[in-house]
Amino acid sequence: MEAHAVGFWKRFFALFLDGILFSLIFIPTMLLFGLDLLEPGLTFEVIEIILQLSYQIVLPVLWVGYTIGKRMLGIRIVRMDGNDVTFGTMFMRQAVGMIIYVFTFGIGVIVSAIMIASRTDRRAIHDLIARTYVTTELPNEATDHDA
């Protein structure tokens, strides 16, 4: 695992690409429904969180650990046992991870970045919670065709 573990910058740029792609879809959708982007309210925030979590949870389950940004950079999320991620795994990784990061006022994000940079397995807090890691290993051909 450690030989294929992905470091901070590659993970960061994959997340950055996902953010850009998400915004290209999210912003026009919000405008279409008449939500004000300059003064977002609770409705805007709730919709954004639901859509963002859906993207970050469902897509890797359906696409053998990839989001679009991760696929572009050749990295994917895998369970520690080497199997593909499940809905439960991704829920723990993304939703529970997000809750921890919010309730620590961002300190958890900083700690996770340091963990990715300094640990030999390159795992962050959300990886430890969900028992996952990010790798450059390709999925098994049989699994890839099923997705």
C-alpha positions as CSV (number, residue, x, y, z in Angstrom):
1,M,0.0,0.0,0.0
2,E,2.6,2.6,1.0
3,A,4.4,2.2,-2.3
4,H,1.2,3.4,-4.1
5,A,0.0,5.9,-1.4
6,V,-0.8,9.3,-2.8
7,G,0.6,12.4,-1.2
8,F,-0.9,15.8,-0.4
9,W,-0.5,17.8,-3.6
10,K,-2.0,15.2,-5.9
11,R,-4.9,14.7,-3.6
12,F,-5.3,18.5,-3.3
13,F,-5.3,19.1,-7.0
14,A,-7.9,16.2,-7.5
15,L,-10.1,17.9,-4.9
16,F,-9.5,21.3,-6.6
17,L,-10.5,19.8,-10.0
18,D,-13.6,18.3,-8.5
19,G,-14.5,21.7,-7.0
20,I,-14.2,23.4,-10.3
21,L,-16.3,20.7,-12.0
22,F,-18.9,20.8,-9.2
23,S,-19.1,24.6,-9.5
24,L,-19.7,24.4,-13.3
25,I,-22.8,22.3,-12.6
26,F,-23.9,23.7,-9.3
27,I,-23.9,27.5,-10.0
28,P,-26.0,27.3,-13.2
29,T,-28.4,24.9,-11.4
30,M,-28.8,27.4,-8.5
31,L,-29.4,30.2,-11.0
32,L,-31.9,28.1,-12.8
33,F,-33.9,27.6,-9.6
34,G,-33.7,31.4,-8.8
35,L,-31.4,31.1,-5.8
36,D,-29.3,34.2,-5.1
37,L,-25.6,33.4,-5.3
38,L,-24.6,36.8,-3.8
39,E,-26.7,36.3,-0.7
40,P,-26.9,32.6,-0.1
41,G,-29.3,31.5,2.6
42,L,-29.9,28.3,4.4
43,T,-31.6,26.7,1.4
44,F,-28.6,27.3,-0.7
45,E,-26.2,25.9,1.9
46,V,-28.3,22.8,2.5
47,I,-28.6,22.1,-1.3
48,E,-24.9,22.6,-1.7
49,I,-23.9,20.2,1.1
50,I,-26.4,17.6,-0.1
51,L,-25.1,17.8,-3.7
52,Q,-21.5,17.9,-2.7
53,L,-21.8,14.9,-0.4
54,S,-23.7,13.0,-3.1
55,Y,-20.9,13.6,-5.6
56,Q,-18.2,12.7,-3.1
57,I,-20.1,9.6,-1.8
58,V,-22.0,8.1,-4.7
59,L,-19.6,8.6,-7.6
60,P,-16.7,6.7,-6.0
61,V,-19.0,3.8,-5.1
62,L,-20.2,3.6,-8.7
63,W,-16.8,4.3,-10.3
64,V,-14.4,2.0,-8.3
65,G,-13.1,4.8,-6.0
66,Y,-12.8,7.6,-8.6
67,T,-14.3,11.0,-8.7
68,I,-13.8,12.9,-11.9
69,G,-10.8,14.9,-10.4
70,K,-9.2,11.7,-9.1
71,R,-9.7,9.9,-12.4
72,M,-8.0,12.8,-14.2
73,L,-5.0,12.5,-11.9
74,G,-5.0,8.7,-11.9
75,I,-5.8,8.2,-8.2
76,R,-8.6,6.5,-6.4
77,I,-10.0,5.6,-3.0
78,V,-9.7,2.0,-1.8
79,R,-10.6,0.2,1.4
80,M,-7.7,-0.9,3.6
81,D,-8.6,-4.6,2.8
82,G,-8.0,-3.8,-0.9
83,N,-11.6,-4.0,-1.9
84,D,-13.6,-1.2,-3.6
85,V,-15.4,1.3,-1.5
86,T,-19.0,0.9,-0.5
87,F,-21.7,3.4,0.3
88,G,-21.1,2.9,4.0
89,T,-17.4,3.3,3.6
90,M,-17.8,6.6,1.7
91,F,-20.5,7.9,4.0
92,M,-18.1,7.4,7.0
93,R,-15.2,9.0,5.0
94,Q,-17.0,12.0,3.7
95,A,-20.0,12.8,5.9
96,V,-18.4,11.9,9.3
97,G,-15.1,13.4,8.2
98,M,-16.9,16.7,7.2
99,I,-18.6,16.8,10.6
100,I,-15.3,16.4,12.4
101,Y,-13.7,19.1,10.3
102,V,-16.6,21.5,10.9
103,F,-16.7,20.9,14.7
104,T,-12.9,21.4,15.0
105,F,-13.3,24.8,13.2
106,G,-10.9,23.6,10.4
107,I,-8.1,22.4,12.8
108,G,-8.9,18.8,11.7
109,V,-8.3,19.8,8.1
110,I,-4.8,21.2,9.0
111,V,-4.1,18.1,11.0
112,S,-5.2,15.9,8.1
113,A,-2.9,17.8,5.7
114,I,0.0,17.3,8.1
115,M,-0.8,13.6,8.4
116,I,-0.9,13.1,4.6
117,A,2.5,14.9,4.3
118,S,4.2,13.1,7.2
119,R,2.7,9.6,7.5
120,T,4.2,6.9,5.3
121,D,0.7,5.6,4.4
122,R,-0.4,9.1,3.5
123,R,-3.8,8.7,5.3
124,A,-5.8,11.6,6.7
125,I,-8.3,11.6,9.6
126,H,-11.2,10.7,7.3
127,D,-9.2,7.8,5.8
128,L,-8.5,6.5,9.3
129,I,-12.2,6.8,10.2
130,A,-13.4,4.9,7.1
131,R,-10.4,2.5,6.9
132,T,-9.5,3.8,3.4
133,Y,-6.5,5.1,1.5
134,V,-5.8,6.9,-1.7
135,T,-3.7,5.0,-4.2
136,T,-2.4,5.0,-7.8
137,E,-3.2,1.3,-8.1
138,L,-5.6,0.5,-10.9
139,P,-8.8,-1.4,-10.1
140,N,-9.0,-5.0,-11.1
141,E,-10.2,-5.4,-14.7
142,A,-13.3,-7.4,-13.6
143,T,-14.3,-4.7,-11.2
144,D,-13.7,-1.9,-13.7
145,H,-16.0,-3.5,-16.3
146,D,-18.8,-4.0,-13.7
147,A,-18.8,-0.3,-12.8
